[in-house]
Amino acid sequence: MTKKTVHVAGKRKRAIARVTLKEGKGIIRINSKLLDTFEKGYVKDKIMEPVVLAGEIVKKIDFNINVKGGGWSSQAEASRLGIARGLVEWSGSKELKKKFLDYDRHLLIADVRRKEVTKPNDSGKARSKRQKSYR
């Protein structure tokens, strides 16, 4: 009997989280570290939101998350997005999808805003203009 495996990705700003779900005991690893070892409580709570909403199904799944790029907050939101998408794909449940969308739309739908590019021959930032000196 082959074990069920699901691969999904989540993005937020520059952070990309690749999430792998396998049958297991409910262990969550982020970059090979257990989620319980994280110090920032806010980050832990943010990542745990889809897990708490999903309920009992999570106790049979192991999450292996590989996150790169961005800051710690963006990485947490990318991981959260990947976990939620993976849970919906794993279960195939429309009820779970509806529960996630009712709670927070960004659990399943990525925030597509990105940094604006710098304009040529301008100052260093996207919207700043060169200063004029009339002397």
N, C-alpha and C positions, 0 to 999 in steps of 0.2 A: 504494500500500500504506500503510495507516494504522499508526502506531506504537502499541504496546500501552502503556496507562497504568493504574496502579492507585493509588487513594486510600484510605488507612486512617488511623486515629487511635489514639493511645495516651494514657492518663491515669495520673497518679500524684499523689496529694494535690491540690494546686491547679494543677499543671502539665498542660498539654494540648499534645500534639505531633501535628501534622498532617503525614503523610508521603505524598509523591508519588513513585512509582517509574515511571521511563521507560527505554526502551532507550537504552543509552549505553556508557560506558567504565569504569564502576565508581567514579564520583566521588560523594562524600558531602558535602553542604552542609547546614549547620545555621544557620538565619537568615542565609542568603547568605554564610556564611563556610565555608571548607573545614575539614574535621575535623582536618587535619594542623596547622592553626594554633592549636589548643587547647593550653593550657599544662598543665592538670591531667591528669597521666597516668592517674589512677584513673578520671576521667570518660571519657577516650578509650577505655580498656580496657573499661569498662562498656558503652559504645555499640557497640564492635566485636565483642562476644561473639556476637550472632547472625550477623554477617557472616563471622566465622571459622568458625563451625559449619556454615554453608551451603556453603562451599567455592567451587567454580569458577563457579557460577551468578551470583555477585555481580559478576564482571568484565564482564558484559553489561548491567548495570543502573545507572542514575544515581539517587541518592536526594536528594530535596530536602525538607528537614525544616523546618517552621516551629513553633517552640516558644514558648509564652507562659505566664506565671504561675509561681508556686512558686519554689523555690530552685534552685541549680545541680544539686544531687543529684537532686531530683525531676524536673527537666527531662531529665537524662541517662537516668533510668529510664523516663520517658514516651517518649523517643526510641527507646530500646532495644525497648520493647514495640511501638511502631509499626513499626520496621524488621522485627522478627520476624514480625509479623502480615502485613506487606506481602509478605515473601518467601514465606510459606506460600500466600498468595492468588495471587501471581505464578506460582509453580511448580505449584500444585495437587497437590503431592506429599505423600502421607500419611507417607512415610518421614521427610521433613524435619520435619513436624509432630511425629512421635513422637520424633525426635532432640532437638528443642527442649524438649518436655515432660519427657523423661528427664533432660536437663541441668539445667533450672531451670523449674519450672512458671510462674514469673512472666514468662517470655519471651512467653507467649501469653495468659495469664489475668491480668487487671488486679487489683491490690490495692485492694479496695473500702473500706478504712478511711479515714475522713474525720475532721476535727476535730469534737469534740462541741460543740454549741451552748451558749451561756451561758443560764442559767436567769434568769427575771425576778425582780426584787427581791432578787437575791443579789449576791455580790461579783463582781469582774470576770472570774473564770475559771469554767470549766464545773462543777467539783466543789467549789470552795471555798465555805465558808459565812461569813456575817457573824459577826464576833466579838461576844461578849457582854461587857458590862461591868456588874458588879453594884454599882458605886459611883456 
